[in-house]
Amino acid sequence: MSLIEKRLKELGISIPIIPPPKFSYIPGVVVGNLAFVSGQTPTINGELKFKGKVSIDLSVEQAYLAAQLAALNCIGELKVVLGDLDRVKRIVQVSGYVASSEGFVEQPQVVNGASDLILQIWGEFGKHARKAIGVKELPGGAPVEVELIAEI
């Protein structure tokens, strides 16, 4: 068992199996020593588990959980791209997009769901640069989308 898989087991976290993309993209790309993972929404087996705009349809707390699930899906994609999560030296950047109602300004608190999960898994090597951006709409009505870049 790899070190990261052991850590995931200790945390009670299961990496989801990521279905093939429905659209014109691939799960991720490795360029040099960086892995760029495509954006993920909070889905399980291709089904959106959270839907709507934050502060209208979902609370910040619910959106935090949605961001965690989206980040978990990114980690699943990272495993597909790399074959082994132990190849990850560090998480470099996390980008979080939050479907926000007008006047909503708590995007960082929502994207903390993704960041906190990554820090739990990778510890010091999970500390990353980050974007937390409010947007009007996301694919399928998702409240959040998360993407990441990892050093390998």
C-alpha positions in Angstrom: 0.0 0.0 0.0 1.4 3.4 -1.0 2.0 6.1 1.7 -0.8 8.3 0.4 -3.2 5.4 0.2 -2.3 4.5 3.8 -2.9 8.1 4.8 -6.3 8.1 3.1 -7.3 4.9 4.9 -6.3 6.5 8.2 -8.6 9.4 7.4 -11.4 7.1 6.2 -11.3 8.7 2.7 -12.0 6.6 -0.4 -10.7 7.9 -3.8 -13.6 7.8 -6.2 -13.4 6.1 -9.6 -13.7 8.9 -12.1 -15.9 8.2 -15.1 -14.6 9.0 -18.5 -15.2 12.7 -19.5 -18.5 13.4 -21.3 -17.0 16.4 -23.1 -14.0 17.3 -25.2 -11.2 17.2 -22.6 -9.0 14.7 -20.8 -8.7 14.2 -17.0 -5.3 15.8 -16.8 -2.0 16.5 -18.5 1.6 16.0 -17.4 4.0 18.7 -18.6 7.6 18.3 -17.3 7.3 17.9 -13.5 3.8 19.3 -13.2 0.4 17.5 -13.4 -2.5 19.7 -14.4 -5.8 18.2 -13.4 -9.1 19.2 -15.1 -11.8 21.0 -13.2 -14.2 18.8 -11.2 -17.6 19.4 -9.7 -19.1 17.7 -6.7 -20.3 14.5 -8.3 -20.4 10.9 -7.3 -20.5 8.4 -10.1 -21.2 11.2 -12.5 -24.3 12.5 -10.5 -24.2 16.0 -9.2 -24.6 15.9 -5.4 -24.9 19.6 -4.7 -26.6 22.1 -7.0 -27.3 25.8 -7.2 -25.8 29.1 -6.2 -24.1 29.6 -2.8 -26.1 31.7 -0.4 -29.4 31.2 -2.4 -29.6 27.4 -2.8 -26.8 26.3 -0.5 -25.2 27.6 2.7 -21.5 28.3 2.9 -21.2 25.1 5.0 -22.9 23.0 2.3 -20.8 24.6 -0.4 -17.6 23.8 1.7 -18.7 20.1 1.6 -19.3 20.4 -2.1 -15.8 21.9 -2.6 -14.3 18.9 -0.6 -16.1 16.5 -2.9 -14.9 18.3 -6.0 -11.3 18.2 -4.6 -11.7 14.5 -3.9 -12.7 14.1 -7.5 -9.6 16.0 -8.6 -7.5 13.6 -6.5 -9.2 10.7 -8.3 -8.3 12.3 -11.6 -4.7 12.8 -10.4 -4.5 9.1 -9.6 -5.8 8.3 -13.1 -3.2 10.6 -14.7 -0.3 9.5 -12.6 -1.2 5.9 -11.7 0.2 6.4 -8.2 -0.5 9.3 -5.8 2.9 8.8 -4.2 4.4 10.4 -7.3 3.0 13.7 -6.0 5.8 15.8 -4.4 3.5 18.7 -3.5 0.3 20.4 -4.4 1.2 23.6 -6.1 -2.1 25.4 -6.8 -5.8 24.9 -6.2 -8.3 27.0 -8.2 -11.9 27.1 -6.9 -14.8 28.6 -8.8 -18.0 29.3 -6.8 -21.4 29.9 -8.3 -22.3 33.0 -6.4 -25.4 35.1 -5.9 -25.0 38.8 -6.3 -23.2 40.3 -3.4 -21.8 37.0 -2.1 -18.2 37.5 -1.0 -17.3 34.4 1.0 -15.7 32.4 -1.8 -12.5 31.8 0.2 -14.5 30.1 3.0 -16.2 27.8 0.4 -12.9 26.9 -1.3 -11.4 26.1 2.1 -13.3 22.8 1.8 -10.9 21.8 -1.0 -7.8 23.3 0.6 -8.5 21.7 4.0 -9.0 18.2 2.5 -5.7 18.5 0.6 -3.9 19.6 3.7 -5.3 16.7 5.6 -4.0 14.3 3.0 -0.6 15.8 2.1 0.2 17.8 5.3 3.1 20.2 4.7 3.3 19.2 1.0 -0.3 20.1 0.6 0.3 23.8 1.3 -0.6 25.5 -2.0 -1.2 28.8 -3.8 -4.9 29.3 -4.5 -7.6 31.1 -6.3 -11.2 31.5 -5.0 -13.3 33.1 -7.7 -17.0 33.9 -7.8 -18.8 33.1 -11.0 -22.3 33.5 -12.2 -22.9 29.9 -13.4 -21.0 26.5 -13.5 -21.6 23.4 -15.6 -24.8 21.5 -14.8 -25.7 24.0 -12.1 -22.8 22.9 -9.9 -22.1 25.3 -6.9 -18.3 24.8 -7.2 -15.6 23.6 -9.5 -12.1 22.8 -8.4 -8.9 22.2 -10.3 -5.4 21.7 -9.2 -1.7 21.6 -10.2 0.7 19.1 -8.6 4.4 18.8 -8.7 5.6 15.3 -9.5 
